[in-house]
Amino acid sequence: MNKFLIPLALGTLTLSACTLAGNPTKKDVTGQIRGFAANQNLGLALVGFNDGKYTADGTESQVIDKFLTGGFALDLPSNVPYGTYRVIVFRDANSNNRYDAGDTVLSKDNGKRLALAQNDNQFFAGTKKGWNLVSSDGNVQTTVLNNYDLDAQ
């Protein structure tokens, strides 16, 4: 009997890890998601307003795992303007794996910002060139961008 349960359990783990838009390769940003119903067709997007332009990028590989870990992983794009961003959870109304006008944002603002800096100390003291995670208390993470937890509104 146990011989049959192990492959079944491993198959379930594999399927639940592929719930959205491919598997991230870099896993640039990770965190927990709390308070979201599992049946809402959830997606992740990076949004920001920089240099007079609004950017909403939901095209990068992502995994939302509501069933096993309650977490997510997201690859960050390399083709967005330098500036500050945040990650949102949205309901993908048309199931196209992109954040579009009309999609509902379901997450609260967690006060953390992702800063894509062209130079060290750009936007915030302590940031390095590339992607940084800046907490509301001014703490800067420059390598592993984790604990970017998202809660439902």
Backbone as numpy.savetxt, mean C-alpha at the origin, in Angstrom:
# Nx Ny Nz CAx CAy CAz Cx Cy Cz
-5.25 -39.28 6.52 -6.07 -38.08 6.52 -5.21 -36.83 6.52
-4.14 -36.81 7.37 -3.26 -35.64 7.43 -2.56 -35.39 6.11
-2.32 -36.43 5.31 -1.68 -36.27 4.01 -2.50 -35.35 3.11
-3.81 -35.38 3.26 -4.69 -34.59 2.41 -4.89 -33.18 2.94
-4.79 -33.00 4.24 -5.01 -31.68 4.83 -3.86 -30.72 4.55
-2.63 -31.20 4.53 -1.48 -30.33 4.31 -1.52 -29.70 2.91
-1.72 -30.46 1.82 -1.81 -29.82 0.50 -3.00 -28.86 0.41
-4.10 -29.21 1.04 -5.27 -28.33 1.02 -4.96 -27.02 1.73
-4.31 -27.08 2.88 -3.95 -25.87 3.62 -2.95 -25.02 2.83
-1.96 -25.66 2.22 -0.98 -24.91 1.42 -1.62 -24.27 0.21
-2.55 -24.95 -0.42 -3.28 -24.38 -1.56 -4.07 -23.16 -1.14
-4.71 -23.21 0.02 -5.47 -22.08 0.53 -4.55 -20.90 0.81
-3.37 -21.17 1.40 -2.41 -20.09 1.65 -1.98 -19.43 0.36
-1.71 -20.22 -0.66 -1.26 -19.68 -1.94 -2.34 -18.82 -2.57
-3.57 -19.28 -2.57 -4.65 -18.51 -3.17 -4.92 -17.22 -2.43
-4.91 -17.23 -1.12 -5.24 -16.02 -0.37 -4.14 -14.98 -0.50
-2.92 -15.38 -0.79 -1.83 -14.42 -0.93 -1.89 -13.69 -2.27
-2.69 -14.14 -3.20 -2.77 -13.53 -4.52 -4.11 -12.85 -4.72
-4.53 -12.05 -3.75 -5.87 -11.51 -3.83 -6.00 -10.31 -4.74
-4.91 -9.65 -5.12 -5.01 -8.47 -5.96 -3.81 -8.31 -6.86
-4.01 -7.78 -8.03 -3.02 -7.17 -8.93 -1.61 -7.73 -8.85
-1.46 -9.01 -8.84 -0.11 -9.59 -8.90 0.63 -9.53 -7.59
1.71 -10.23 -7.53 2.51 -10.25 -6.31 3.58 -9.18 -6.38
3.70 -8.37 -5.33 4.76 -7.37 -5.31 6.12 -8.05 -5.29
7.07 -7.46 -5.97 8.42 -8.02 -5.99 9.32 -7.34 -4.98
9.16 -6.03 -4.82 10.04 -5.28 -3.91 9.43 -5.15 -2.52
8.11 -5.19 -2.43 7.41 -5.03 -1.15 7.91 -3.78 -0.42
7.87 -2.64 -1.12 8.41 -1.39 -0.60 7.71 -0.91 0.67
6.39 -1.06 0.71 5.61 -0.60 1.86 4.78 -1.77 2.36
4.80 -1.98 3.68 3.98 -3.03 4.27 3.28 -2.48 5.50
2.18 -3.11 5.85 1.47 -2.73 7.05 0.26 -3.62 7.26
-0.50 -3.27 8.28 -1.72 -4.00 8.62 -2.92 -3.21 8.11
-3.98 -3.92 7.79 -5.25 -3.28 7.44 -6.28 -3.78 8.43
-7.06 -2.83 8.98 -8.01 -3.19 10.03 -9.37 -2.55 9.77
-10.41 -3.34 9.98 -11.77 -2.83 9.93 -12.42 -2.88 8.56
-11.80 -3.52 7.58 -12.36 -3.60 6.24 -13.06 -4.94 6.06
-14.24 -4.92 5.46 -14.94 -6.16 5.14 -14.20 -6.85 4.00
-14.17 -8.16 4.02 -13.41 -8.93 3.04 -14.04 -8.90 1.65
-15.30 -8.59 1.54 -15.99 -8.69 0.25 -16.19 -7.34 -0.43
-15.28 -6.40 -0.25 -15.46 -5.05 -0.81 -14.64 -4.79 -2.07
-13.94 -5.78 -2.61 -13.11 -5.58 -3.80 -12.09 -4.45 -3.54
-11.25 -4.66 -2.55 -10.32 -3.63 -2.09 -9.10 -3.51 -3.00
-8.58 -2.30 -3.10 -7.34 -2.02 -3.81 -6.53 -1.01 -3.04
-5.27 -0.87 -3.41 -4.38 0.11 -2.81 -3.94 1.10 -3.88
-3.78 2.36 -3.50 -3.27 3.37 -4.43 -2.39 4.35 -3.68
-1.46 4.91 -4.38 -0.59 5.95 -3.87 -1.14 7.28 -4.39
-1.44 8.21 -3.48 -2.01 9.50 -3.90 -1.19 10.64 -3.31
-1.12 11.74 -4.06 -0.42 12.93 -3.58 -0.67 14.12 -4.49
-0.39 15.31 -3.97 -0.50 16.54 -4.75 0.85 17.23 -4.67
1.59 17.19 -5.76 2.96 17.70 -5.78 3.21 18.53 -7.02
3.88 19.67 -6.83 4.25 20.53 -7.94 3.04 20.89 -8.80
1.91 21.13 -8.13 0.69 21.52 -8.82 -0.02 20.41 -9.56
0.40 19.17 -9.36 -0.22 18.04 -10.05 -0.71 17.01 -9.05
-1.93 16.54 -9.25 -2.50 15.46 -8.44 -2.06 14.13 -9.06
-1.54 13.24 -8.24 -1.11 11.92 -8.70 -1.88 10.86 -7.94
-2.46 9.94 -8.66 -3.11 8.77 -8.06 -2.64 7.57 -8.85
-1.77 6.76 -8.26 -1.20 5.62 -8.94 -1.58 4.34 -8.21
-2.39 3.54 -8.85 -2.79 2.26 -8.29 -2.37 1.12 -9.18
-1.31 1.32 -9.96 -0.93 0.32 -10.96 0.13 -0.66 -10.48
0.75 -0.39 -9.35 1.84 -1.26 -8.89 1.30 -2.54 -8.27
2.12 -3.57 -8.30 1.74 -4.86 -7.72 1.47 -4.71 -6.24
0.46 -5.41 -5.77 0.05 -5.31 -4.39 -0.61 -6.61 -3.94
-0.57 -6.82 -2.66 -1.27 -7.95 -2.06 -2.00 -7.44 -0.83
-3.28 -7.71 -0.77 -4.06 -7.47 0.44 -4.50 -8.84 0.92
-4.07 -9.20 2.10 -4.37 -10.51 2.65 -5.23 -10.35 3.89
-6.53 -10.25 3.68 -7.47 -10.06 4.78 -7.66 -11.33 5.60
-7.41 -12.48 5.02 -7.81 -13.72 5.64 -6.76 -14.32 6.56
-5.48 -14.19 6.23 -4.45 -14.85 7.03 -3.70 -13.89 7.93
-3.21 -12.79 7.37 -2.35 -11.92 8.17 -2.98 -10.57 8.48
-4.02 -10.17 7.72 -4.59 -8.85 7.91 -3.64 -7.76 7.45
-2.74 -8.10 6.52 -1.74 -7.14 6.10 -1.74 -6.89 4.62
-0.81 -6.01 4.20 -0.64 -5.72 2.79 0.82 -5.50 2.49
1.16 -5.62 1.22 2.47 -5.26 0.70 2.24 -4.54 -0.62
3.04 -3.51 -0.87 2.86 -2.68 -2.06 4.21 -2.29 -2.62
4.38 -2.45 -3.93 5.56 -1.92 -4.61 5.29 -0.45 -4.92
6.28 0.41 -4.73 6.13 1.83 -5.03 6.57 2.11 -6.47
5.86 3.00 -7.16 6.23 3.31 -8.54 7.51 4.15 -8.60
8.19 4.09 -9.73 9.39 4.89 -9.91 9.16 6.06 -10.85
7.95 6.17 -11.39 7.68 7.19 -12.40 6.70 8.26 -11.93
6.70 8.58 -10.65 5.85 9.66 -10.14 6.73 10.85 -9.78
6.15 12.06 -9.72 6.95 13.24 -9.38 7.50 13.15 -7.95
8.65 13.78 -7.73 9.18 13.89 -6.37 8.16 14.63 -5.52
7.96 14.17 -4.29 7.01 14.81 -3.40 6.55 13.88 -2.31
5.42 14.23 -1.69 4.89 13.44 -0.59 3.58 12.78 -1.00
3.39 11.58 -0.50 2.25 10.74 -0.87 1.72 10.02 0.35
0.56 9.42 0.18 0.03 8.49 1.17 -0.60 7.33 0.43
-0.72 6.21 1.11 -1.37 5.03 0.55 -2.80 5.02 1.04
-3.72 4.73 0.14 -5.14 4.62 0.50 -5.64 3.22 0.15
-6.68 2.81 0.86 -7.44 1.62 0.50 -8.71 2.13 -0.16
-9.05 1.57 -1.31 -10.25 2.00 -2.03 -11.06 0.79 -2.48
-12.34 1.05 -2.73 -13.21 0.01 -3.29 -13.14 0.14 -4.80
-12.66 -0.88 -5.48 -12.49 -0.89 -6.93 -13.84 -1.18 -7.58
-14.62 -0.13 -7.83 -15.99 -0.28 -8.29 -16.11 -1.00 -9.63
-15.17 -0.77 -10.54 -15.27 -1.40 -11.86 -14.30 -2.57 -12.04
-13.67 -3.00 -10.96 -12.78 -4.18 -10.95 -11.67 -4.13 -12.00
-11.10 -2.93 -12.20 -10.01 -2.82 -13.17 -8.62 -2.74 -12.51
-8.57 -2.97 -11.20 -7.31 -2.93 -10.43 -6.61 -1.59 -10.52
-7.36 -0.49 -10.67 -6.82 0.87 -10.72 -7.72 1.77 -9.88
-7.13 2.83 -9.33 -7.91 3.83 -8.61 -8.41 4.84 -9.63
-9.73 4.91 -9.80 -10.37 5.79 -10.78 -11.31 6.75 -10.08
-11.68 7.82 -10.78 -12.73 8.71 -10.29 -13.97 7.85 -10.07
-14.63 8.03 -8.96 -15.80 7.23 -8.64 -15.50 6.09 -7.68
-14.24 5.70 -7.55 -13.87 4.69 -6.55 -13.89 5.34 -5.18
-14.42 4.65 -4.19 -14.57 5.19 -2.84 -13.34 4.90 -1.99
-12.77 5.95 -1.39 -11.67 5.77 -0.45 -12.26 5.26 0.86
-11.73 4.16 1.37 -12.28 3.52 2.56 -11.39 3.67 3.79
-10.16 4.18 3.61 -9.22 4.24 4.73 -9.11 5.65 5.30
-8.81 5.69 6.60 -8.52 6.95 7.27 -7.11 7.40 6.90
-6.85 8.68 7.02 -5.49 9.19 6.87 -4.74 8.82 8.15
-3.65 8.06 8.03 -2.91 7.61 9.21 -1.85 8.61 9.67
-1.75 9.75 9.00 -0.80 10.78 9.40 0.61 10.54 8.91
0.85 9.40 8.28 2.19 9.10 7.77 2.26 9.50 6.30
3.45 9.91 5.87 3.66 10.29 4.49 4.83 9.53 3.91
4.69 9.16 2.66 5.78 8.58 1.90 6.38 9.73 1.09
7.64 9.99 1.28 8.31 11.09 0.58 9.30 10.52 -0.43
9.10 10.89 -1.69 10.04 10.53 -2.74 10.95 11.73 -2.93
12.19 11.62 -2.43 13.12 12.74 -2.41 14.16 12.60 -3.52
14.45 13.72 -4.14 15.49 13.77 -5.17 16.87 13.91 -4.52
16.90 14.51 -3.31 18.13 14.74 -2.57 17.90 14.43 -1.10
18.98 14.22 -0.36 18.88 14.04 1.09 18.26 15.28 1.72
17.46 15.08 2.76 16.81 16.14 3.54 15.83 16.99 2.73
15.38 16.49 1.60 14.36 17.20 0.83 13.00 16.90 1.46
12.16 17.88 1.62 10.82 17.80 2.21 10.84 17.67 3.73
11.67 16.79 4.29 11.74 16.57 5.73 13.19 16.31 6.13
13.57 16.78 7.32 14.92 16.52 7.84 15.08 15.02 8.07
16.20 14.48 7.65 16.49 13.07 7.87 16.14 12.17 6.70
15.46 12.70 5.68 15.13 11.86 4.53 16.37 11.66 3.67
16.40 10.56 2.97 17.48 10.24 2.03 16.92 10.24 0.62
17.78 10.30 -0.36 17.36 10.23 -1.76 16.58 8.93 -1.97
15.43 9.01 -2.61 14.57 7.85 -2.84 13.34 7.91 -1.95
12.73 6.76 -1.71 11.51 6.68 -0.91 11.84 6.66 0.58
11.04 7.41 1.36 11.17 7.50 2.81 9.77 7.43 3.41
9.68 6.96 4.64 8.42 6.96 5.38 8.58 7.93 6.54
7.70 8.94 6.59 7.78 9.97 7.62 6.53 9.87 8.49
6.73 9.62 9.79 5.62 9.53 10.75 5.18 10.92 11.17
4.02 11.01 11.77 3.50 12.31 12.22 4.37 12.95 13.29
5.17 12.14 14.01 6.08 12.68 15.02 7.43 13.08 14.45
7.61 12.98 13.12 8.85 13.38 12.47 9.87 12.27 12.33
9.57 11.07 12.84 10.47 9.93 12.70 10.54 9.53 11.22
11.75 9.28 10.72 11.94 8.95 9.30 12.52 7.55 9.17
11.88 6.73 8.33 12.42 5.42 7.96 12.90 5.55 6.53
14.15 5.13 6.27 14.71 5.30 4.94 14.97 4.00 4.21
14.89 2.88 4.89 15.17 1.61 4.22 13.93 0.73 4.18
13.53 0.16 5.29 12.35 -0.70 5.34 11.15 0.17 5.71
10.22 0.30 4.79 9.06 1.16 5.02 7.90 0.29 5.50
7.95 -0.06 6.80 6.93 -0.94 7.34 6.10 -0.20 8.38
5.15 -0.88 8.95 4.22 -0.31 9.93 3.40 0.83 9.35
3.10 0.76 8.07 2.22 1.74 7.43 0.80 1.18 7.54
0.28 1.16 8.76 -1.01 0.54 9.02 -2.16 1.43 8.55
-3.21 0.78 8.02 -4.37 1.47 7.49 -5.63 0.97 8.17
-6.47 1.91 8.63 -7.72 1.57 9.28 -8.89 2.07 8.45
-10.01 1.35 8.55 -11.23 1.75 7.85 -11.79 3.01 8.49
-12.48 3.81 7.69 -13.11 5.04 8.19 -14.27 4.71 9.08
